[in-house]
Amino acid sequence: MTPERMYQLAAGLGAAKNRQDVAAALTFMHDDIELTSPAWGAIARGKAENAALLTHFFANYPDYEVSFEGYVADGKHFVGWGGVRMTMAAKASDASGMLPNGRLIAIPVTIRMTFKEDLIATEHFMCDLAQIATQSGISIDGMWKNIFGMSPPSAATQ
C-alpha cells in the first residue's frame, strides 16, 4: 500500500469521525479492526465493538474534530500527528460527579495505524488525559476513577 493511500484512509476515517458518523467510520475499518486508546484504557476489537465505543465517545464529546498536521508512512505503518478539538458534554461519563466547564479542549494527538486488504487494521490513538481533564475544568483524579475505577497510581508510592 502506498503512503498516499494510507493517508487517504486515515483522513477519510478522521472526516467520518468529525461528522460523528459511526456508519461511515466503519467503512474505513477492516472487519478485524483493533482500536487501542491508552488514555481511556480502551481496546475495541472488531466493527461491533468499535461502533459501540465510537457511539459512547461521541455522546461524551459531541463536537469531536481531529486534524492531521503531518504524517510518515512506509507502506506498512502510518503515523499521523495533529490535534483534536472537542468539548466534554455536561453529562459525560468521564465527568460523572463533576461538572465540566463547557470549554473547547484543544490537545495534540498521535495516531498510529496498520492496514490490511486496503482498510485500516489497527488504530493506536495517543492523547493526554490529564490535559482533557484540566481543560474541561474537572479533576484528573476524578476522571481517572470514572474511567478506570480506581485512583491513578502515584510515583511516590511505587
C-alpha positions as a Markdown table, in Angstrom:
| # | Residue | x | y | z |
|---|---|---|---|---|
| 1 | Met | 0.0 | 0.0 | 0.0 |
| 2 | Thr | 1.3 | 3.4 | -0.8 |
| 3 | Pro | 1.8 | 6.1 | 1.8 |
| 4 | Glu | -0.6 | 8.3 | -0.1 |
| 5 | Arg | -3.3 | 5.6 | 0.1 |
| 6 | Met | -2.7 | 5.1 | 3.8 |
| 7 | Tyr | -3.2 | 8.9 | 4.3 |
| 8 | Gln | -6.4 | 8.8 | 2.3 |
| 9 | Leu | -7.8 | 6.1 | 4.5 |
| 10 | Ala | -6.7 | 7.8 | 7.7 |
| 11 | Ala | -8.1 | 11.2 | 6.6 |
| 12 | Gly | -11.3 | 9.5 | 5.5 |
| 13 | Leu | -11.7 | 7.9 | 8.9 |
| 14 | Gly | -11.0 | 11.2 | 10.5 |
| 15 | Ala | -13.5 | 13.0 | 8.4 |
| 16 | Ala | -16.2 | 10.5 | 9.2 |
| 17 | Lys | -15.4 | 10.8 | 12.9 |
| 18 | Asn | -15.5 | 14.6 | 12.6 |
| 19 | Arg | -19.1 | 14.2 | 11.4 |
| 20 | Gln | -19.8 | 11.8 | 14.3 |
| 21 | Asp | -20.9 | 9.3 | 11.5 |
| 22 | Val | -20.2 | 5.9 | 13.0 |
| 23 | Ala | -21.5 | 4.0 | 10.0 |
| 24 | Ala | -19.2 | 5.9 | 7.6 |
| 25 | Ala | -16.3 | 5.5 | 10.0 |
| 26 | Leu | -16.8 | 1.7 | 9.9 |
| 27 | Thr | -16.4 | 1.6 | 6.1 |
| 28 | Phe | -12.7 | 2.5 | 6.5 |
| 29 | Met | -12.1 | -0.3 | 9.0 |
| 30 | His | -11.2 | -3.9 | 8.4 |
| 31 | Asp | -13.6 | -6.5 | 9.9 |
| 32 | Asp | -10.8 | -7.4 | 12.4 |
| 33 | Ile | -10.0 | -3.7 | 13.3 |
| 34 | Glu | -8.4 | -3.2 | 16.7 |
| 35 | Leu | -8.5 | 0.3 | 18.2 |
| 36 | Thr | -6.3 | 1.0 | 21.2 |
| 37 | Ser | -6.6 | 4.2 | 23.2 |
| 38 | Pro | -4.4 | 4.0 | 26.3 |
| 39 | Ala | -5.7 | 7.4 | 27.7 |
| 40 | Trp | -9.1 | 5.9 | 28.2 |
| 41 | Gly | -7.9 | 2.3 | 28.8 |
| 42 | Ala | -9.9 | 1.3 | 25.7 |
| 43 | Ile | -9.4 | -1.6 | 23.4 |
| 44 | Ala | -12.1 | -2.3 | 20.8 |
| 45 | Arg | -11.8 | -5.4 | 18.6 |
| 46 | Gly | -14.0 | -5.8 | 15.5 |
| 47 | Lys | -16.5 | -3.4 | 14.0 |
| 48 | Ala | -19.3 | -4.0 | 16.5 |
| 49 | Glu | -17.0 | -3.1 | 19.5 |
| 50 | Asn | -15.7 | -0.1 | 17.6 |
| 51 | Ala | -19.2 | 1.1 | 16.7 |
| 52 | Ala | -20.2 | 0.9 | 20.4 |
| 53 | Leu | -17.0 | 2.7 | 21.5 |
| 54 | Leu | -17.4 | 5.5 | 19.0 |
| 55 | Thr | -21.1 | 5.9 | 19.8 |
| 56 | His | -20.2 | 6.2 | 23.5 |
| 57 | Phe | -17.3 | 8.6 | 22.8 |
| 58 | Phe | -19.4 | 10.9 | 20.6 |
| 59 | Ala | -22.0 | 11.1 | 23.4 |
| 60 | Asn | -19.3 | 12.3 | 25.7 |
| 61 | Tyr | -17.6 | 14.6 | 23.1 |
| 62 | Pro | -20.3 | 15.6 | 20.6 |
| 63 | Asp | -18.2 | 18.1 | 18.7 |
| 64 | Tyr | -15.1 | 15.9 | 18.3 |
| 65 | Glu | -12.8 | 17.1 | 15.5 |
| 66 | Val | -9.4 | 15.7 | 14.6 |
| 67 | Ser | -7.0 | 17.1 | 12.1 |
| 68 | Phe | -3.6 | 15.9 | 10.7 |
| 69 | Glu | -0.7 | 18.3 | 10.6 |
| 70 | Gly | 1.7 | 15.7 | 9.1 |
| 71 | Tyr | 2.4 | 12.0 | 8.7 |
| 72 | Val | 5.1 | 9.5 | 7.9 |
| 73 | Ala | 4.4 | 6.1 | 6.3 |
| 74 | Asp | 6.5 | 3.3 | 5.0 |
| 75 | Gly | 3.9 | 1.2 | 3.1 |
| 76 | Lys | 3.2 | -0.9 | 6.2 |
| 77 | His | 2.9 | 1.6 | 9.1 |
| 78 | Phe | 1.3 | 5.0 | 9.2 |
| 79 | Val | 1.9 | 7.6 | 12.0 |
| 80 | Gly | 0.0 | 10.8 | 11.8 |
| 81 | Trp | 0.1 | 13.8 | 14.2 |
| 82 | Gly | -2.1 | 16.8 | 14.7 |
| 83 | Gly | -4.7 | 18.0 | 17.0 |
| 84 | Val | -8.1 | 17.2 | 18.5 |
| 85 | Arg | -10.7 | 19.8 | 19.4 |
| 86 | Met | -13.7 | 18.8 | 21.4 |
| 87 | Thr | -15.9 | 19.8 | 24.3 |
| 88 | Met | -16.8 | 17.4 | 27.1 |
| 89 | Ala | -20.5 | 17.0 | 27.4 |
| 90 | Ala | -22.1 | 18.1 | 30.7 |
| 91 | Lys | -23.3 | 14.6 | 31.4 |
| 92 | Ala | -20.2 | 12.8 | 30.1 |
| 93 | Ser | -19.5 | 9.5 | 31.8 |
| 94 | Asp | -15.8 | 10.6 | 32.1 |
| 95 | Ala | -17.0 | 13.5 | 34.3 |
| 96 | Ser | -19.5 | 11.6 | 36.5 |
| 97 | Gly | -20.0 | 13.5 | 39.7 |
| 98 | Met | -18.2 | 16.6 | 38.3 |
| 99 | Leu | -19.3 | 19.5 | 36.1 |
| 100 | Pro | -17.2 | 20.2 | 33.0 |
| 101 | Asn | -16.7 | 23.9 | 32.2 |
| 102 | Gly | -18.1 | 23.6 | 28.7 |
| 103 | Arg | -15.0 | 25.0 | 27.1 |
| 104 | Leu | -13.4 | 23.7 | 23.9 |
| 105 | Ile | -10.5 | 21.4 | 24.5 |
| 106 | Ala | -7.5 | 21.5 | 22.1 |
| 107 | Ile | -4.8 | 18.9 | 22.5 |
| 108 | Pro | -2.1 | 17.3 | 20.4 |
| 109 | Val | -2.7 | 13.7 | 19.2 |
| 110 | Thr | -0.6 | 11.0 | 17.6 |
| 111 | Ile | -2.3 | 8.2 | 15.6 |
| 112 | Arg | -0.5 | 5.0 | 14.5 |
| 113 | Met | -2.2 | 2.7 | 12.0 |
| 114 | Thr | -1.6 | -0.5 | 10.1 |
| 115 | Phe | -3.6 | -1.8 | 7.2 |
| 116 | Lys | -5.0 | -5.0 | 5.7 |
| 117 | Glu | -6.9 | -5.6 | 2.5 |
| 118 | Asp | -7.0 | -1.8 | 1.7 |
| 119 | Leu | -8.6 | -1.0 | 5.1 |
| 120 | Ile | -7.4 | 0.1 | 8.5 |
| 121 | Ala | -6.5 | -2.9 | 10.6 |
| 122 | Thr | -5.2 | -1.2 | 13.7 |
| 123 | Glu | -5.5 | 2.3 | 15.2 |
| 124 | His | -3.5 | 3.3 | 18.2 |
| 125 | Phe | -4.8 | 6.7 | 19.4 |
| 126 | Met | -2.5 | 8.6 | 21.8 |
| 127 | Cys | -3.5 | 11.8 | 23.7 |
| 128 | Asp | -3.1 | 13.3 | 27.1 |
| 129 | Leu | -6.0 | 12.5 | 29.5 |
| 130 | Ala | -4.7 | 15.0 | 32.1 |
| 131 | Gln | -5.0 | 17.8 | 29.5 |
| 132 | Ile | -8.5 | 16.8 | 28.7 |
| 133 | Ala | -9.4 | 16.9 | 32.4 |
| 134 | Thr | -7.6 | 20.2 | 33.0 |
| 135 | Gln | -9.1 | 22.0 | 30.0 |
| 136 | Ser | -12.5 | 20.7 | 30.9 |
| 137 | Gly | -12.2 | 22.0 | 34.4 |
| 138 | Ile | -12.5 | 18.7 | 36.2 |
| 139 | Ser | -10.2 | 16.7 | 38.4 |
| 140 | Ile | -7.9 | 14.2 | 36.7 |
| 141 | Asp | -8.1 | 12.0 | 39.8 |
| 142 | Gly | -11.9 | 12.0 | 39.5 |
| 143 | Met | -11.8 | 11.4 | 35.7 |
| 144 | Trp | -9.3 | 8.6 | 36.2 |
| 145 | Lys | -11.6 | 7.0 | 38.8 |
| 146 | Asn | -14.6 | 7.3 | 36.4 |
| 147 | Ile | -12.7 | 5.6 | 33.6 |
| 148 | Phe | -10.5 | 3.0 | 35.5 |
| 149 | Gly | -12.5 | 2.5 | 38.7 |
| 150 | Met | -9.6 | 3.5 | 40.9 |
| 151 | Ser | -7.3 | 6.4 | 41.8 |
| 152 | Pro | -4.3 | 6.9 | 39.5 |
| 153 | Pro | -1.1 | 5.4 | 40.5 |
| 154 | Ser | 1.4 | 7.7 | 42.2 |
| 155 | Ala | 5.2 | 7.6 | 41.5 |
| 156 | Ala | 5.6 | 8.4 | 45.2 |
| 157 | Thr | 4.0 | 5.1 | 46.2 |
| 158 | Gln | 5.9 | 2.9 | 43.8 |
